[in-house]
Amino acid sequence: MPLTTPLALLGLLFVPAVVAMYLLKLRREERVVPSTLLWQRLVADVEANAPWQRLRRSLLFLLQLLLVLILVLLAARPFIERPAGLARDIVLVVDTSASMGASDVTPNRLSAAKEAALTALRDLPAGGKVSVVEAGRTARIVAAGSSDLGRIRLAIESIRPTTAAGDLSDALELASELASQSGDAEVLIATDAALTSVPTTAVDAKVRVLRVGSEHGSRNQAIVALAVRTAPSGVTRSVFVSMANLDVEAAMRRLEVWGDGLLLEARDVRMGAQQRADVIIDDVEVGVGVVEVRLVVSEGSSDAATPPDQLAADDRAWAIVPPDRPREILLVGDGDPYLETALSFLPNTSLFGVKTARYPADAQRRDGTDWDLIIFEGFVPATLPSTPTLVIGPPQTSQMGTVTGKLTNPGIGTLSPDEPILRYVDLSTIHIAEAARLETPAWARSVIPGPKGAPLLYAGIRAGVPTAVLAFEPRRSDLPLQVAFPILIANLTGELMGGSAAPADAVRPGDPVALPVPAGATGLRVERPDGSVVDLAPGTAGGTSVTFAQTDLLGVYVATAIRPASAGASGSPAATASPTPEPSATPRPSGGTGSGAGRVDPNAPVRFAVDLFDVAESTITPGSVAALEKLGRAAAVPVASPAPGASAAPDAAAASRPPARDELWFPIVLIVLVALCVEWALYHRDVVTRAWRGLSRRVRPPVRGSA
C-alpha cells in the first residue's frame, strides 16, 4: 500500500516500548512485617534477581499494540490510486452574482456551488495545482496555483455572495490567462448559468460547468423600478413602483411602502405569470427623506407559511427623496423673452434679472447667501462667481472657454444616448442661425457636438463649480419654438443647481459614486447599510470630490463631512442668515411655489441608495451549460511532432497525468475509535458488567406468579 508520508513509520519504535512495559517487574516499596507466613507467594518474586518477568497473555496488551500500529499507519497516510478525472492544473471559477443567493437548494446556490467544487476536486491528480477565481462584478483571484488542498478549501469557503449582475466575461478572460500557462489545464465553472449576458470570451482550455440550482427554481417576484415624483402643487409626492413576476405561475404578493421607518401603506398585488404590475402610491407627505418598498407574503395567500419566493435580494428597494426648496436664479443680460419664459416654468424657482451694466453692483444679496444659479446672456464678467454658472452666447475668449470665431448655420453632430442633459430632448429639427465657435476645455464634456468638433453646448465642473456654456443665443435659432426647449432648460439647470449632492437615480451594486466634499472639510465618512464606516479623502490637497466604490451592499448609504478638530460643528455663515432671501435684483415672474422651504445646507449628510433593479438577474431559472462549455478549447487531434513552444495535445497530456489519490484516513480513524472503546471496556469490565446487569433487570419484564 503506498504511503504519502513514509517517514511516519518511524513511529513503530513505540512498539518495543509498549512490550517493555509488560516485561518489566513491578518495583514494590519495602515494609517491615511481623511474619512472612501469609506473604510466601510474593517472597519468591521479591527474591528474584532479574528485573524482567515472563510476558503473559493479555488482551489489553494486544489492543495497545494494535493501537500503536494503527496510529502509525494513520500518520503515514496510506492511499489508493485511481485514474484522475481532472487536468493537472485547474482554474476554478465560482459565480457570486445575485442569483446565486437563490434558496431553491439548501441553504442557497452559492453554498451548493462550493460543495460541488470541493467534490469535483477529489479527482485532481497527485500534485495538481488549483487556482480559484471569484466571479462577481469583477474577477478576483482568491488562490493562485496552490497544490495544498487545505488552503484551497479555505479559499473556497471564504467566498461570499454579492448582489452584482451575473457576468462571467472578466472571470473567463482571467481564467484563460491562467490556463494558458500550463500544457494540461482545465477550467471548472461553478454557476447556476442564469446569466444576464452569455460571455463570448474564448478560453484556451477545456471548460466544464458545475451547474447548481433546481430545474424548478424559477419562483421569484422582484421590484424592478422605484421612483418618487413631486405633485405639481409641491405639497405631496407619489411613489411609482414596478414589480415583475418571473415565475411561470401567477402570484399574490403584498407591497409595503415605508417612509423613514414608518409604514405608510400596504396593498395586495396579483401578478400573472411572466408579467409586470405597476403601482402608484399617492399622498406621501413632504418631509419623508427615504422611501422603502418591500414585497412580503400576502395575508390572503394560501402559502403564507412558505417563503414568498426564492430570491430575497430583489424584494426590497430604496429611494432617496431630494429635498424641495425654492431655487433662485439670477439672469444677467438685456433680456430674452423666450429664455425668461422657459426659466419661469421651472418648479420651485424664483427668477430675478439684472442688466449687464448693473452687474455686479445690483447682484449682491442682502442676506449674504449665494444665488443657486447665475446665467450670463451674451456677457462674461472679468471675475466669475463661485456659484453654478451658465453662459449663453459668449462673445469672446474668457475663463469659460476659448472663442475662435463664428459658426453660420451649424449642424448638430451625433448625440450620446446616455447624456442626462439630453434626456427626452429631440434636436433633430433644430436650426441655428449663428453660434460662437468654441473649444471644449479640459474640465468639460461636450453635450451637443457641432461641426468639426466645435461644441454647441458643453458642461462640467470648473474649479469645483458646476458650469455650462451654450454657444448660441436661443433667439438666434428656432429652438424656443420646439418642445425640446423647456425640457433642455430644465435638464441643464437641474444639473447645474442639483437637487442634492446624492445621485438622482439608484446606484447599481458595485458602481462607483462621485461625492462632493464640502468647503472646509478634509474628507467624507460613508456609513454603509451594515453599519460599517469608510473614511475617504481627496486624492490631492484641496480636492472637491471623492469616489466611493464599496457599493456592494443593497440599501441606503450616508456620507457626512469630516472636518478638522478646530472647526465648529455648525455650517457656513449662511446658516445664521435670515431664512427668507432678500435679493436686491429685480424679481421677474416665476411659476415656482417655493413657499415655506429653506435653503439646503451644503454640510448636510448626503444619502444615496443602491438597488438591484435588474430583471435579467432576478430571472433565476438555471440556464443551459452548453453555451459556456462551447467557449472552451475543443479536443485537438494529436500530431506527430508539435511545434516548438506549443502545448501538448490534450490526449497526450491526459495520458501523462499522474493518478488521483484517495487517502484511507476515515476507515483508519474508525478502527482506532473502535479499538479505544474495546480497550476501555476491558479495563473497566467490572463496571461494564454491573451496568449491563442493572440495565437488564430494568428492561426485563416482571415474571408473574403462577395461579
Beta strands, then each sheet from edge to edge (+ up, - down):
strand 1: 79-82
strand 2: 89-95
strand 3: 129-135
strand 4: 139-146
strand 5: 185-191
strand 6: 206-211
strand 7: 221-230
strand 8: 236-245
strand 9: 251-259
strand 10: 262-271
strand 11: 275-285
strand 12: 290-297
strand 13: 316-320
strand 14: 327-332
strand 15: 349-354
strand 16: 373-377
strand 17: 389-392
strand 18: 402-408
strand 19: 434-439
strand 20: 444-449
strand 21: 455-462
strand 22: 465-470
strand 23: 513-516
strand 24: 523-527
strand 25: 533-536
strand 26: 545-548
strand 27: 555-562
strand 28: 586-588
strand 29: 606-610
strand 30: 660-663
sheet 1: 1+ 30-
sheet 2: 4+ 3- 2- 5- 6-
sheet 3: 7+ 8- 11+
sheet 4: 10+ 9- 12+ 13-
sheet 5: 20+ 21- 22+ 17+ 16+ 14+ 15+ 28-
sheet 6: 18+ 19-
sheet 7: 23+ 26-
sheet 8: 25+ 24- 27+ 29-
end
